[in-house]
Amino acid sequence: MDKLLLEETTAQKLALELNTQDLSALASTCKPYSTALKDEEIWKKKTAHDFGDLFYIYHLFETSTVDVAPDLRKKYSESPSSWRQYYLTKQQRLSQTNQTALESQVQQEVKDTTAALEKCMEEGNSISFNHIASKMLWILDLIPQHGGCYYVLANILFYLQHDQADFVLKEGRRMNPTYQPLIELEFSINNDQWMITRGEEQQQQQQKISQGIQSSAFPFQPPSSQQHQEHQQQDQLSDDQSNLEHLQRRRSSIKLPVLDPDGTALSAPLLHVLDTLFSKFDKDQDQALRHEELDHYVFSTNGQHPSEEFLSAMGQRFGANDKGWLTKEGFLAFYLEQTLGDQDETRKDIAAHGYDRWTFRKL
């Protein structure tokens, strides 16, 4: 039994490294190898290994404030019915294209997109992230090892402070280990994370010092020497705190819009937040807020319990189901009307539920 398990595990590892012709030859050598290579999970892993894990990367953008192109949803929102067939079809398609010539064609496009991304970040224009991310995902479908695309996608997620942004960076480094901008980005991010950790540690140390707690290894120093060390520690803490505050300001400089570019509808980032809030308070998940649920939402937002007349009027005015309860469409219609009249009020509402009012990031 142990031997069979070992052979199967070995086959799984080899599947990631060998081409399809060698895999066929391997499958013909013995039954455990043949059985293992019929496992759909192996072909799923091989697809991610050879072409990049675009399905998961797409999922990361779907869970961010970026609104990717509808054609990408059709392509990546659901797993293939057969990973083996998907792999073989994609491999055949890529083998029929001249990857070198294709990469040369998109080189300037990726360069221009990188420059556009930097401008968007400077201006806080996150709406353009939708087009930029979609374009990079499409190029990766054609050129799986393109480091420039991973660089752009990783930058977007880091800028939006997505908790899985590091995955895209590491995937890009795996697919293209020599792409210099990815190497530099990895160094920059690691340095930023070190600064944050160091800043938090120094803040804790500063609190101890202010309380008269000495952390020195030499507790019985002469007064002058002890004071000199305290001054040095305070100066270092001040520098670290300044660097940390600068880093935090840089990361939080983006201001996401509450309306779309036309100013007539709610923006995609805000819709994502409101959809999350609605689902949170819709306890029975019937796509409507019964009066108890709506009361809970209003109280959580502004600290006041509304009247029964108010709860009924919300559904009547903005949209209700056959029971008179406010639907999700009605909930969004209310926020559209409020936002068109007073954007700050909407930002205050989401802030009351633990979101940054400018970046829409969950705090």
C-alpha positions as a Markdown table, in Angstrom:
| # | Residue | x | y | z |
|---|---|---|---|---|
| 1 | Met | 0.0 | 0.0 | 0.0 |
| 2 | Asp | 2.8 | 2.4 | 1.0 |
| 3 | Lys | 4.5 | 1.7 | -2.3 |
| 4 | Leu | 1.4 | 2.4 | -4.3 |
| 5 | Leu | 0.8 | 5.7 | -2.5 |
| 6 | Leu | 4.4 | 6.7 | -3.1 |
| 7 | Glu | 4.1 | 5.9 | -6.8 |
| 8 | Glu | 0.9 | 8.0 | -7.0 |
| 9 | Thr | 2.5 | 10.9 | -5.2 |
| 10 | Thr | 5.6 | 10.7 | -7.4 |
| 11 | Ala | 3.3 | 10.7 | -10.5 |
| 12 | Gln | 1.5 | 13.8 | -9.2 |
| 13 | Lys | 4.8 | 15.7 | -8.8 |
| 14 | Leu | 6.1 | 14.6 | -12.2 |
| 15 | Ala | 2.9 | 15.7 | -13.8 |
| 16 | Leu | 3.7 | 19.3 | -13.0 |
| 17 | Glu | 7.1 | 19.1 | -14.6 |
| 18 | Leu | 6.6 | 16.9 | -17.7 |
| 19 | Asn | 5.0 | 17.8 | -21.0 |
| 20 | Thr | 2.0 | 15.9 | -22.2 |
| 21 | Gln | 3.9 | 13.5 | -24.5 |
| 22 | Asp | 6.1 | 12.5 | -21.6 |
| 23 | Leu | 3.1 | 12.2 | -19.4 |
| 24 | Ser | 1.5 | 9.8 | -21.8 |
| 25 | Ala | 4.6 | 7.7 | -21.9 |
| 26 | Leu | 4.7 | 7.7 | -18.1 |
| 27 | Ala | 1.0 | 6.6 | -17.8 |
| 28 | Ser | 1.8 | 3.5 | -20.0 |
| 29 | Thr | 4.5 | 2.3 | -17.6 |
| 30 | Cys | 2.3 | 1.2 | -14.7 |
| 31 | Lys | -1.3 | 1.3 | -13.4 |
| 32 | Pro | -0.7 | 3.7 | -10.4 |
| 33 | Tyr | 0.8 | 6.3 | -12.7 |
| 34 | Ser | -2.0 | 5.9 | -15.2 |
| 35 | Thr | -4.6 | 6.2 | -12.5 |
| 36 | Ala | -3.0 | 9.2 | -10.9 |
| 37 | Leu | -2.8 | 11.0 | -14.3 |
| 38 | Lys | -6.6 | 10.6 | -14.7 |
| 39 | Asp | -7.2 | 12.7 | -11.6 |
| 40 | Glu | -8.8 | 16.0 | -12.5 |
| 41 | Glu | -7.1 | 17.7 | -9.5 |
| 42 | Ile | -3.7 | 17.0 | -11.0 |
| 43 | Trp | -4.7 | 18.6 | -14.3 |
| 44 | Lys | -6.1 | 21.6 | -12.4 |
| 45 | Lys | -2.7 | 22.0 | -10.6 |
| 46 | Lys | -0.8 | 21.5 | -13.8 |
| 47 | Thr | -2.9 | 24.2 | -15.5 |
| 48 | Ala | -2.0 | 26.7 | -12.7 |
| 49 | His | 1.6 | 25.5 | -12.8 |
| 50 | Asp | 2.2 | 25.9 | -16.5 |
| 51 | Phe | -0.1 | 28.8 | -17.4 |
| 52 | Gly | -0.4 | 30.7 | -14.1 |
| 53 | Asp | -3.3 | 30.5 | -11.7 |
| 54 | Leu | -5.5 | 32.9 | -13.6 |
| 55 | Phe | -8.7 | 31.5 | -12.2 |
| 56 | Tyr | -7.6 | 32.4 | -8.7 |
| 57 | Ile | -6.2 | 35.7 | -9.7 |
| 58 | Tyr | -9.5 | 36.5 | -11.4 |
| 59 | His | -11.3 | 35.6 | -8.2 |
| 60 | Leu | -9.0 | 38.0 | -6.3 |
| 61 | Phe | -10.1 | 40.9 | -8.5 |
| 62 | Glu | -13.7 | 39.9 | -8.2 |
| 63 | Thr | -13.4 | 40.2 | -4.5 |
| 64 | Ser | -11.8 | 43.6 | -4.8 |
| 65 | Thr | -13.3 | 46.9 | -5.8 |
| 66 | Val | -12.1 | 46.4 | -9.4 |
| 67 | Asp | -14.9 | 45.6 | -11.9 |
| 68 | Val | -13.3 | 43.3 | -14.6 |
| 69 | Ala | -14.7 | 43.0 | -18.1 |
| 70 | Pro | -17.8 | 40.8 | -18.6 |
| 71 | Asp | -16.1 | 38.5 | -21.1 |
| 72 | Leu | -13.5 | 37.6 | -18.4 |
| 73 | Arg | -16.3 | 36.7 | -16.0 |
| 74 | Lys | -17.5 | 34.2 | -18.7 |
| 75 | Lys | -14.0 | 32.8 | -19.0 |
| 76 | Tyr | -12.9 | 32.5 | -15.4 |
| 77 | Ser | -16.0 | 32.7 | -13.1 |
| 78 | Glu | -16.6 | 28.9 | -13.2 |
| 79 | Ser | -14.1 | 26.0 | -13.4 |
| 80 | Pro | -13.9 | 23.9 | -16.5 |
| 81 | Ser | -16.0 | 20.8 | -16.6 |
| 82 | Ser | -12.7 | 18.9 | -17.5 |
| 83 | Trp | -9.4 | 20.4 | -16.4 |
| 84 | Arg | -7.6 | 17.8 | -18.6 |
| 85 | Gln | -9.4 | 19.0 | -21.7 |
| 86 | Tyr | -9.0 | 22.6 | -20.8 |
| 87 | Tyr | -5.2 | 22.1 | -20.4 |
| 88 | Leu | -4.8 | 20.3 | -23.7 |
| 89 | Thr | -6.9 | 22.8 | -25.6 |
| 90 | Lys | -5.0 | 25.7 | -24.2 |
| 91 | Gln | -1.7 | 24.1 | -24.8 |
| 92 | Gln | -2.6 | 23.4 | -28.4 |
| 93 | Arg | -3.7 | 27.1 | -28.8 |
| 94 | Leu | -0.5 | 28.4 | -27.4 |
| 95 | Ser | 1.7 | 26.1 | -29.4 |
| 96 | Gln | 0.2 | 27.4 | -32.6 |
| 97 | Thr | 1.2 | 31.0 | -31.8 |
| 98 | Asn | 4.6 | 32.6 | -32.0 |
| 99 | Gln | 5.1 | 33.6 | -28.4 |
| 100 | Thr | 8.2 | 35.7 | -29.1 |
| 101 | Ala | 6.5 | 37.7 | -31.9 |
| 102 | Leu | 3.3 | 38.1 | -29.8 |
| 103 | Glu | 5.3 | 39.3 | -26.8 |
| 104 | Ser | 7.0 | 41.8 | -29.0 |
| 105 | Gln | 3.6 | 43.1 | -30.2 |
| 106 | Val | 2.3 | 43.7 | -26.7 |
| 107 | Gln | 5.5 | 45.0 | -25.2 |
| 108 | Gln | 4.7 | 48.7 | -25.9 |
| 109 | Glu | 1.1 | 48.1 | -24.8 |
| 110 | Val | 2.2 | 46.8 | -21.4 |
| 111 | Lys | 4.7 | 49.6 | -21.1 |
| 112 | Asp | 2.0 | 52.2 | -21.8 |
| 113 | Thr | -0.4 | 50.5 | -19.4 |
| 114 | Thr | 2.2 | 50.5 | -16.6 |
| 115 | Ala | 2.7 | 54.3 | -17.1 |
| 116 | Ala | -1.1 | 54.8 | -17.1 |
| 117 | Leu | -1.3 | 52.8 | -13.8 |
| 118 | Glu | 1.2 | 55.0 | -12.2 |
| 119 | Lys | -0.7 | 58.1 | -13.3 |
| 120 | Cys | -4.0 | 56.6 | -11.9 |
| 121 | Met | -2.3 | 56.0 | -8.6 |
| 122 | Glu | -1.0 | 59.5 | -8.4 |
| 123 | Glu | -4.4 | 61.0 | -9.2 |
| 124 | Gly | -6.4 | 58.5 | -7.1 |
| 125 | Asn | -8.4 | 57.4 | -10.2 |
| 126 | Ser | -9.4 | 53.9 | -9.4 |
| 127 | Ile | -12.0 | 53.6 | -12.1 |
| 128 | Ser | -9.3 | 53.1 | -14.7 |
| 129 | Phe | -8.2 | 50.0 | -12.8 |
| 130 | Asn | -11.1 | 48.2 | -14.3 |
| 131 | His | -9.8 | 48.5 | -17.9 |
| 132 | Ile | -6.2 | 48.1 | -16.9 |
| 133 | Ala | -6.7 | 44.8 | -14.9 |
| 134 | Ser | -8.9 | 43.4 | -17.6 |
| 135 | Lys | -6.3 | 44.1 | -20.3 |
| 136 | Met | -3.5 | 42.4 | -18.3 |
| 137 | Leu | -5.6 | 39.3 | -17.6 |
| 138 | Trp | -6.3 | 38.9 | -21.4 |
| 139 | Ile | -2.6 | 39.3 | -22.2 |
| 140 | Leu | -1.7 | 36.6 | -19.6 |
| 141 | Asp | -4.2 | 34.3 | -21.3 |
| 142 | Leu | -2.1 | 34.6 | -24.4 |
| 143 | Ile | 1.4 | 35.0 | -22.9 |
| 144 | Pro | 1.4 | 33.2 | -19.5 |
| 145 | Gln | 4.9 | 34.2 | -18.6 |
| 146 | His | 4.6 | 37.9 | -19.2 |
| 147 | Gly | 6.1 | 39.5 | -16.1 |
| 148 | Gly | 4.8 | 43.0 | -16.9 |
| 149 | Cys | 1.2 | 41.9 | -16.6 |
| 150 | Tyr | 1.8 | 40.4 | -13.2 |
| 151 | Tyr | 3.7 | 43.5 | -12.1 |
| 152 | Val | 0.7 | 45.7 | -13.0 |
| 153 | Leu | -1.9 | 43.4 | -11.4 |
| 154 | Ala | 0.1 | 43.0 | -8.2 |
| 155 | Asn | 0.5 | 46.8 | -8.0 |
| 156 | Ile | -3.2 | 47.3 | -8.3 |
| 157 | Leu | -4.0 | 44.9 | -5.5 |
| 158 | Phe | -1.3 | 46.2 | -3.2 |
| 159 | Tyr | -2.5 | 49.7 | -3.8 |
| 160 | Leu | -6.1 | 48.6 | -2.9 |
| 161 | Gln | -4.6 | 46.8 | 0.1 |
| 162 | His | -6.1 | 43.5 | -0.8 |
| 163 | Asp | -5.1 | 40.8 | 1.7 |
| 164 | Gln | -4.0 | 38.4 | -1.1 |
| 165 | Ala | -2.0 | 40.8 | -3.2 |
| 166 | Asp | 1.2 | 39.0 | -2.3 |
| 167 | Phe | -0.1 | 35.9 | -4.1 |
| 168 | Val | -0.1 | 37.7 | -7.5 |
| 169 | Leu | 3.4 | 39.0 | -6.8 |
| 170 | Lys | 4.7 | 35.5 | -5.9 |
| 171 | Glu | 2.9 | 34.0 | -8.9 |
| 172 | Gly | 4.6 | 36.5 | -11.2 |
| 173 | Arg | 8.0 | 35.8 | -9.7 |
| 174 | Arg | 7.4 | 32.0 | -10.2 |
| 175 | Met | 6.3 | 32.4 | -13.8 |
| 176 | Asn | 9.0 | 34.9 | -14.7 |
| 177 | Pro | 11.8 | 34.8 | -12.1 |
| 178 | Thr | 14.1 | 37.2 | -13.9 |
| 179 | Tyr | 11.7 | 40.1 | -14.5 |
| 180 | Gln | 13.4 | 43.0 | -12.8 |
| 181 | Pro | 10.4 | 45.2 | -11.9 |
| 182 | Leu | 8.8 | 42.2 | -10.0 |
| 183 | Ile | 12.0 | 41.7 | -8.1 |
| 184 | Glu | 12.1 | 45.4 | -7.2 |
| 185 | Leu | 8.4 | 45.4 | -6.2 |
| 186 | Glu | 9.0 | 42.3 | -4.0 |
| 187 | Phe | 11.9 | 44.1 | -2.2 |
| 188 | Ser | 9.8 | 47.3 | -1.8 |
| 189 | Ile | 6.8 | 45.5 | -0.3 |
| 190 | Asn | 9.0 | 43.4 | 2.0 |
| 191 | Asn | 10.7 | 46.6 | 3.1 |
| 192 | Asp | 7.3 | 48.3 | 3.7 |
| 193 | Gln | 6.1 | 45.4 | 5.8 |
| 194 | Trp | 9.3 | 45.5 | 7.8 |
| 195 | Met | 8.8 | 49.2 | 8.4 |
| 196 | Ile | 5.3 | 48.7 | 9.6 |
| 197 | Thr | 6.3 | 45.9 | 12.0 |
| 198 | Arg | 9.3 | 47.9 | 13.2 |
| 199 | Gly | 7.1 | 51.0 | 13.7 |
| 200 | Glu | 4.6 | 49.0 | 15.7 |
| 201 | Glu | 7.3 | 47.6 | 17.9 |
| 202 | Gln | 8.9 | 51.0 | 18.4 |
| 203 | Gln | 5.5 | 52.5 | 19.4 |
| 204 | Gln | 5.2 | 49.8 | 22.1 |
| 205 | Gln | 8.7 | 50.5 | 23.3 |
| 206 | Gln | 8.0 | 54.3 | 23.4 |
| 207 | Gln | 4.9 | 53.6 | 25.6 |
| 208 | Lys | 7.1 | 51.6 | 27.9 |
| 209 | Ile | 9.7 | 54.4 | 28.1 |
| 210 | Ser | 7.0 | 57.0 | 28.8 |
| 211 | Gln | 5.8 | 54.8 | 31.7 |
| 212 | Gly | 9.3 | 54.7 | 33.2 |
| 213 | Ile | 9.9 | 51.1 | 32.2 |
| 214 | Gln | 13.6 | 50.6 | 31.1 |
| 215 | Ser | 14.3 | 47.9 | 28.6 |
| 216 | Ser | 18.1 | 48.4 | 28.7 |
| 217 | Ala | 20.4 | 45.4 | 29.3 |
| 218 | Phe | 22.3 | 47.6 | 31.8 |
| 219 | Pro | 19.8 | 48.8 | 34.4 |
| 220 | Phe | 22.4 | 50.5 | 36.7 |
| 221 | Gln | 23.9 | 53.1 | 34.3 |
| 222 | Pro | 25.1 | 56.5 | 35.5 |
| 223 | Pro | 22.4 | 59.2 | 35.2 |
| 224 | Ser | 24.1 | 61.0 | 32.3 |
| 225 | Ser | 24.6 | 57.9 | 30.3 |
| 226 | Gln | 21.1 | 56.7 | 30.9 |
| 227 | Gln | 19.6 | 60.1 | 29.8 |
| 228 | His | 21.8 | 60.1 | 26.7 |
| 229 | Gln | 20.5 | 56.6 | 25.7 |
| 230 | Glu | 16.9 | 57.7 | 26.3 |
| 231 | His | 17.4 | 60.7 | 24.0 |
| 232 | Gln | 18.9 | 58.4 | 21.3 |
| 233 | Gln | 15.9 | 56.1 | 21.7 |
| 234 | Gln | 13.5 | 58.9 | 21.5 |
| 235 | Asp | 15.2 | 60.3 | 18.3 |
| 236 | Gln | 15.1 | 56.9 | 16.7 |
| 237 | Leu | 11.5 | 56.3 | 17.6 |
| 238 | Ser | 10.6 | 59.7 | 16.2 |
| 239 | Asp | 12.3 | 58.9 | 12.9 |
| 240 | Asp | 10.6 | 55.5 | 12.7 |
| 241 | Gln | 7.2 | 57.0 | 13.5 |
| 242 | Ser | 7.7 | 59.6 | 10.8 |
| 243 | Asn | 8.6 | 56.9 | 8.2 |
| 244 | Leu | 5.6 | 54.8 | 9.3 |
| 245 | Glu | 3.2 | 57.7 | 9.0 |
| 246 | His | 4.6 | 58.6 | 5.6 |
| 247 | Leu | 4.1 | 54.9 | 4.5 |
| 248 | Gln | 0.5 | 54.8 | 5.8 |
| 249 | Arg | -0.4 | 58.1 | 4.1 |
| 250 | Arg | 1.0 | 56.8 | 0.9 |
| 251 | Arg | -1.0 | 53.6 | 1.1 |
| 252 | Ser | -4.2 | 55.4 | 2.0 |
| 253 | Ser | -3.9 | 58.2 | -0.5 |
| 254 | Ile | -6.5 | 56.8 | -2.9 |
| 255 | Lys | -10.0 | 58.2 | -2.8 |
| 256 | Leu | -12.5 | 55.9 | -4.5 |
| 257 | Pro | -15.5 | 57.5 | -6.1 |
| 258 | Val | -19.1 | 56.9 | -4.9 |
| 259 | Leu | -20.6 | 57.5 | -8.4 |
| 260 | Asp | -19.7 | 56.2 | -11.8 |
| 261 | Pro | -17.8 | 58.4 | -14.3 |
| 262 | Asp | -21.2 | 59.8 | -15.7 |
| 263 | Gly | -22.3 | 60.7 | -12.2 |
| 264 | Thr | -25.6 | 59.0 | -12.6 |
| 265 | Ala | -25.1 | 55.6 | -10.9 |
| 266 | Leu | -23.3 | 54.2 | -7.9 |
| 267 | Ser | -19.7 | 53.3 | -8.5 |
| 268 | Ala | -18.6 | 49.6 | -8.7 |
| 269 | Pro | -16.5 | 49.9 | -5.5 |
| 270 | Leu | -19.4 | 51.4 | -3.5 |
| 271 | Leu | -21.8 | 48.8 | -4.9 |
| 272 | His | -19.4 | 46.1 | -3.7 |
| 273 | Val | -19.5 | 47.5 | -0.1 |
| 274 | Leu | -23.3 | 48.0 | -0.1 |
| 275 | Asp | -23.9 | 44.5 | -1.4 |
| 276 | Thr | -21.7 | 43.2 | 1.4 |
| 277 | Leu | -23.7 | 45.2 | 4.0 |
| 278 | Phe | -27.0 | 44.1 | 2.6 |
| 279 | Ser | -26.1 | 40.5 | 2.8 |
| 280 | Lys | -24.8 | 40.9 | 6.3 |
| 281 | Phe | -28.1 | 42.3 | 7.6 |
| 282 | Asp | -30.3 | 40.0 | 5.5 |
| 283 | Lys | -30.1 | 37.3 | 8.1 |
| 284 | Asp | -32.5 | 34.9 | 6.3 |
| 285 | Gln | -30.9 | 35.6 | 2.9 |
| 286 | Asp | -34.3 | 36.2 | 1.2 |
| 287 | Gln | -33.0 | 39.2 | -0.7 |
| 288 | Ala | -35.1 | 41.6 | 1.4 |
| 289 | Leu | -34.8 | 43.3 | 4.7 |
| 290 | Arg | -37.8 | 42.6 | 6.9 |
| 291 | His | -38.6 | 45.3 | 9.4 |
| 292 | Glu | -36.5 | 43.9 | 12.2 |
| 293 | Glu | -33.5 | 43.6 | 9.9 |
| 294 | Leu | -33.9 | 47.1 | 8.5 |
| 295 | Asp | -34.3 | 48.4 | 12.0 |
| 296 | His | -31.0 | 46.7 | 13.0 |
| 297 | Tyr | -29.3 | 48.2 | 9.9 |
| 298 | Val | -30.5 | 51.8 | 10.6 |
| 299 | Phe | -29.6 | 51.6 | 14.3 |
| 300 | Ser | -26.1 | 50.2 | 13.5 |
| 301 | Thr | -25.7 | 53.1 | 11.0 |
| 302 | Asn | -26.8 | 56.1 | 13.0 |
| 303 | Gly | -27.6 | 54.9 | 16.5 |
| 304 | Gln | -31.4 | 55.5 | 16.3 |
| 305 | His | -34.3 | 53.1 | 16.0 |
| 306 | Pro | -36.7 | 54.2 | 13.2 |
| 307 | Ser | -40.4 | 54.2 | 13.5 |
| 308 | Glu | -42.6 | 51.5 | 12.0 |
| 309 | Glu | -44.0 | 54.1 | 9.6 |
| 310 | Phe | -40.4 | 54.9 | 8.4 |
| 311 | Leu | -39.7 | 51.2 | 7.8 |
| 312 | Ser | -42.8 | 50.7 | 5.7 |
| 313 | Ala | -42.2 | 53.9 | 3.8 |
| 314 | Met | -38.7 | 52.8 | 2.8 |
| 315 | Gly | -40.1 | 49.8 | 1.0 |
| 316 | Gln | -43.0 | 51.7 | -0.6 |
| 317 | Arg | -40.7 | 54.4 | -1.9 |
| 318 | Phe | -37.7 | 52.5 | -3.1 |
| 319 | Gly | -38.8 | 48.9 | -3.7 |
| 320 | Ala | -40.4 | 46.2 | -1.7 |
| 321 | Asn | -41.4 | 42.5 | -2.1 |
| 322 | Asp | -44.9 | 41.2 | -1.7 |
| 323 | Lys | -44.6 | 41.4 | 2.1 |
| 324 | Gly | -43.6 | 45.1 | 2.0 |
| 325 | Trp | -40.0 | 44.5 | 2.9 |
| 326 | Leu | -37.2 | 46.5 | 1.4 |
| 327 | Thr | -35.5 | 44.6 | -1.4 |
| 328 | Lys | -31.8 | 44.8 | -2.4 |
| 329 | Glu | -32.8 | 46.8 | -5.4 |
| 330 | Gly | -34.7 | 49.2 | -3.1 |
| 331 | Phe | -31.7 | 49.3 | -0.8 |
| 332 | Leu | -29.4 | 50.4 | -3.6 |
| 333 | Ala | -32.0 | 52.8 | -5.0 |
| 334 | Phe | -32.1 | 54.5 | -1.6 |
| 335 | Tyr | -28.4 | 54.9 | -1.6 |
| 336 | Leu | -28.3 | 56.2 | -5.2 |
| 337 | Glu | -30.8 | 58.9 | -4.2 |
| 338 | Gln | -28.9 | 59.8 | -1.0 |
| 339 | Thr | -25.5 | 59.8 | -2.8 |
| 340 | Leu | -26.7 | 62.0 | -5.6 |
| 341 | Gly | -27.8 | 64.5 | -3.0 |
| 342 | Asp | -25.1 | 64.1 | -0.4 |
| 343 | Gln | -22.0 | 62.0 | -1.0 |
| 344 | Asp | -20.6 | 62.7 | 2.4 |
| 345 | Glu | -23.6 | 61.1 | 4.1 |
| 346 | Thr | -23.1 | 57.9 | 2.2 |
| 347 | Arg | -19.4 | 57.9 | 3.1 |
| 348 | Lys | -20.4 | 58.4 | 6.8 |
| 349 | Asp | -22.8 | 55.4 | 6.5 |
| 350 | Ile | -20.2 | 52.9 | 5.3 |
| 351 | Ala | -17.7 | 54.3 | 7.9 |
| 352 | Ala | -20.2 | 53.5 | 10.6 |
| 353 | His | -19.9 | 49.9 | 9.5 |
| 354 | Gly | -16.1 | 49.7 | 9.7 |
| 355 | Tyr | -15.1 | 50.8 | 6.2 |
| 356 | Asp | -12.6 | 53.5 | 5.4 |
| 357 | Arg | -14.8 | 56.3 | 4.0 |
| 358 | Trp | -12.3 | 57.1 | 1.2 |
| 359 | Thr | -10.7 | 53.7 | 0.2 |
| 360 | Phe | -13.8 | 51.5 | 1.1 |
| 361 | Arg | -11.3 | 49.1 | 2.7 |
| 362 | Lys | -12.6 | 47.2 | 5.7 |
| 363 | Leu | -10.8 | 48.4 | 8.8 |
